[in-house]
Amino acid sequence: MTRRRTVIRLLLTLLLVLTTGAALTTHATAARPANAKPQTIPALQEWTGGKGAYTYTAGTRIVRDTAYAAELAGTSQTFADDLTDLTGATPAQTTGTAADVRTGDIHLTLGSTDAQLGTEGYALSVTDRVTITARADAGAFYGTRTILQLLHQGPSVPRGTARDWPLKPERGLMVDNGRKYFTPGWLRDHVKELAYLKLNTLHLHLSDNLGFRIESTRHPEYVSAQHLTRQEVTDLIALAAQYKITVIPEFDAPGHMDTILAAHPDLKLVSNTGQVNNGYIDLAKDDSYTLIRDIIEEYLPLFPGKYFHIGADEYVTNYSAYPQLQTYATAHYGATANAKDTYLGFINWANGIVRGAGKTLRAWNDGIGGGSAVTVDPSVVIEFWYDYGLSPQTHVNNGHLISNESWDPTYYVLGGAKPDVRWGYETWTPDRFQGNQNLNTADRAKNLGSKIHVWCDNPGAESEATVAAGIRDPLRMLAQQVWGSPKPVATWSAYQTVIASVGRNPAWPSSAQPGNLAYGRPVTASSTETPSFPALNAVDGDYATRWSSAYTDGEWIQVDLGATRTVTRVRLSWEAAYGRGYLIQTSPDGAAWTTVYTTTVGDGGTDDLTGLTGSGRHVRMLGTARGTSYGYSLYEFEVYGS
């Protein structure tokens, strides 16, 4: 059990006692200023502050409106499960009318006539009870995410009213499961994490040059040893549906097919000089279409969502080297066709299969265009990732819906490029495409949204845990930008405080040690190396994230324990950039410091400093000498005592 959850439970018990005491006078309540907008990710679109606070107690019930009881049953149960993870106690669920709602209850209802809310928006009223009103179940669900984030910060929620709705209908995460196997547990954890941030899309890139990562009953010969079973995928889809997330499968073709073609070498594309392309399938061969049809038709029924992704990226660039593609194009599309038309015709062929199943095809943008007889059907959704070929505006003019999957700032490459989160938060918008290209204002509704993309070109470069830590902040940058509400703070540096307050979803696995007084507490540092390594990483209970300072000796990090504590032990988990010399200090006020430990012979690794004698509200690690040419870098800064 994490310290944060323990604290919340203790506060709930205390508040049960306090609520039996005398109420504040009417005069005192009237004198209070209106409540400021509470901190959430993404921020609320609109907020009108009230005075005072709602309090969640052990007697709180989730009351869903009798008129919409069936529609809201799933959201109510999911919310109850999440509150159980947060507080350790399961709230009661019931149905009733507004007249049945009591002080402390959370009321879920539908029937809003506010058109601006759409299907994912909601209205929120916080008095001595909470009421979430939406036009559709998804909106009510996102209202519960807001309350869940606020209760994560404590059992009291500021009174007021809010209206909240998303800018973009598609918001999420893409995972390259084809090159690197991500376990079902990792994927499940991220379903709940996405929903916590009001993200609604999980794109699974299931095949690529280094693997085919899902069980196949038609073609087991090319399935990688590490793969998801059909049952694991079915269970993941069910969990995603519970959390209002659409799962989009991608099977990359006609390029990136190395794993598949290793089992079908006769279908590899061969140039006019005899060069064999291990990842390109030969679109001039009928058997190629038979094989790809098998892939599409096997997995269309498994994924109930409305989208199916064919990839279609990074195929042939030098078409003159493949005369068979020109011959095929001429035979199928006429004398004016060029070799590129064979590739474009393939996309339309795949689109016909997918549309025949009542779904919509998606494809990456880089190869779309350049034919002379074939154009890609406008029903295909174009995912724009780089400024190759046609512009975003041209794709929209050609009748396509589009999504902004631009390399910068959404690409997280293992061992390589990472999202520029500062630029992403402070400058970028989801309508700004790679290459500083923008859609006409009137066409921006045709941009579905954006996702963070985890690409595993070098799968061994980072572990699952490292990736989870690395995409935490990019997801929070994206969540704010695609929701499109007024930013809670102007700078990325200030946004770190919001990230720390909102935290992870209540079910997120934590490695925080019992009794760690620093876990989740406010933390500051003299500097950070880059925005990717903020101070809050050192107190988040995650040994895969880290704080890293500037490259000077006198850097420091300090944590506010919230009250004066006896300090008997400090544990420093160093990254490669460690402190050879440093002090551990305590302070009652963050100004006057007392040294309780000093060393000049630190050697990195884990420094578990026991037997300390000191007390204070604030605890600081003050560097005096770096062990490397870099700064100081800590995975975790743990404090133990009374």
Secondary structure, DSSP 8 states (H G I E B T S, - for coil): --HHHHHHHHHHHHHHHHTTS----HHHHHHS--------SS--SEEEEEEEEEE--TT-EEEEEGGGTTTTHHHHHHHHHHHHHHHSS--EEEEE-GGG--TT-EEEE-----GGGTTT-EEEEESSSEEEEESSHHHHHHHHHHHHHHHHT-SEEEEEEEEE--S-SEEEEEEETTTS---HHHHHHHHHHHHHTT--EEEEEEEETTEE-B--SS-GGG--SS-B-HHHHHHHHHHHHHTT-EEEEEEEESSS-HHHHHS-GGGEEE-TT--EEEEEE-TTSHHHHHHHHHHHHHHTTT--SSEEEEE--S--S-GGG-HHHHHHHHHHH-TT--THHHHHHHHHHHHHHHHHTT-EEEEESTT----SS----TTSEEEE-SS-SS-HHHHHHTT--EEE--HHHHEEETTS----HHHHHHT--TTEETTTEE--GGGGGGB-EEEEEEE-SSGGGS-HHHHHHHHHHHHHHHHHHHHT---SSSSHHHHHHHHHHH-S-TT------TT-TTTT--EEES--SSTTS-GGGGGSS-TT--EE--SSTT-EEEEEEEEEEEEEEEEEEE-SS-EEEEEEEEESSSSS-EEEEEES---SSEEEE-S--EEEEEEEEEEEEESSSS--EEEEEEEEE-
